[in-house]
Amino acid sequence: MKLYKVEDFGALGDGKTNDAAAIQKAIDTCSENGGGTVVLESGKVYYSDSVSLKKNVELHLQKGAVLKATSDIEGYIRPCNMINDPKTALVGNPVTGKPSFVFIYGYEADGASITGEGTIDANGHSFVNRKSQYYVTGDFYPRPTVIYVENSKHISFKDVTIKDAPFWTLHPAGCYDVEIDKIRILNDLDVANSDGIDPDHCCNVRITNCHIECADDCICLKSSKGNSEYGPCENIIISGCTLVSTSAAIKIGTEGVGDFRNVIVDNCIISRSNRGLSIQIRDGGNVENVSFSNCIIETRRFCSDWWGTAEPITITTFNRDENTKSGKIKNVRFFNITAKGENGVLIHGNSENYIEDITFENCSVEVTKTSKWPCGCYDLRPCIDYGVEKYDNAGFFIRYAKNITVSKTKMLWGNVCDTYKYAVDADNTENLIFDRFTGKGALDSYRAGTVNGKEIESF
């Protein structure tokens, strides 16, 4: 494969000179000649405005090379000319369009890739301000996305490190056949909206062997309104990842105008996160055929500015606003899950839309107090009816659900908080089955309202 060194096109790599024109010229020339590899050399820092990926071009960062984003917003590509107005944004969803600013952009860039053991430094702290000791955010929204590739096939991201994102880090949208392997995303845990990987209306995606640390969600499947011209988010494999998040480590939603289906999550370890595995449906898209297996989850509470109250597993569907009815969630499986955190499993549908066909098998849930933040609540945001609601904590908290099976699963209590009450707290449920379910400790009682069509006090 032919190599194109950016120095041959005028790049200096001195960390001061803007090398964007030279890097872009190398990419364009490579693509025009049928493809090849554009090389950023070890030991150099390439300070740059935005660049565009092109068809069949591999952007390769050698180990020790740094591609650093400019701090000048005028140097960024703008796929969308909209800065979201809070007055017109949907409830809990200000991201209603395509990214407004992008550092590395690709459109119809079939066969493109970013590889190598070098670093992409997104220079995110140039675009944020501290709001409290617990989080920072920016003066405009959305802030720059680091990598946004749209309507492209057979694309790959391998081995690179991406750090200090001001907003979403890696956002493929409307893409087919996406390979993401052995990348590191290292964002500060107090930078709002610095998601890790956000496949959006994508099909046939493999996310494997990655390490991600970020505020907000590490890996989040989306079907956003801004990219609604594309199909469902489907045929997704997430495997072998280690994840740390101030929100959810792995999430489906909340942006979900289209469907999500055929998702496998396996062999992942989640630690120091505000949530573990989360399905949050607020728009019209539906979720079905999802499997989580062989995962270890550790959760702890953060301040209330972040969504989540340390639920290791969350499955919720609520209407986003008065004009938006939420989609259905059904056929979700959890096998061999070990969870330990300050809260239990949350399953909460609504009176018009029950969550259906959820199975837990060979799982362990331990609820134990570890942080300074209060217990006795569940986070149901975003939606018009609920917020962070006060409830006694339970190993399994279930509302508006049917065909729920918990088999060969145990519930444990660690350091006790005065709001830790029940192994199972269920109401408005149908066909709720606990088979070979065990609790350990003093708090292994059950509470129930309407279960299987009957008003009862306990199982």
Sequence and secondary structure as in RCSB ss.txt:
>XXXX:A:sequence
MKLYKVEDFGALGDGKTNDAAAIQKAIDTCSENGGGTVVLESGKVYYSDSVSLKKNVELHLQKGAVLKATSDIEG
YIRPCNMINDPKTALVGNPVTGKPSFVFIYGYEADGASITGEGTIDANGHSFVNRKSQYYVTGDFYPRPTVIYVE
NSKHISFKDVTIKDAPFWTLHPAGCYDVEIDKIRILNDLDVANSDGIDPDHCCNVRITNCHIECADDCICLKSSK
GNSEYGPCENIIISGCTLVSTSAAIKIGTEGVGDFRNVIVDNCIISRSNRGLSIQIRDGGNVENVSFSNCIIETR
RFCSDWWGTAEPITITTFNRDENTKSGKIKNVRFFNITAKGENGVLIHGNSENYIEDITFENCSVEVTKTSKWPC
GCYDLRPCIDYGVEKYDNAGFFIRYAKNITVSKTKMLWGNVCDTYKYAVDADNTENLIFDRFTGKGALDSYRAGT
VNGKEIESF
>XXXX:A:secstr
  EEEGGGGT   EEEEE HHHHHHHHHHHHHTT EEEEE TT EEEES EEE TTEEEEE TT EEEE S GGG
SB S      TTTSBTTB   SS S EEEEEES TT EEESS EEE  GGGS EEEETTEEE SSSS  EEEEEE
S EEEEEES EEE  SS SEEEES EEEEEES EEE  TTBTT  SB  BS EEEEEES EEEESS SEEEEE G
GGTTS  EEEEEEES EEEESSEEEEEEEEESS EEEEEEES EEEEESEEEEEEE SS  EEEEEEEEEEEEE 
   TTSS SS SEEEEE  SBTTB    EEEEEEEEEEEEESS EEEE BTTB EEEEEEES EEEE   SSS  
SEEE  SSSS SEEE  EEEEEEEEEEEEEEEEEEEEE S  TTEEEEEEEEEEEEEEEEEEEEESS   EEESE
ETTEE S  
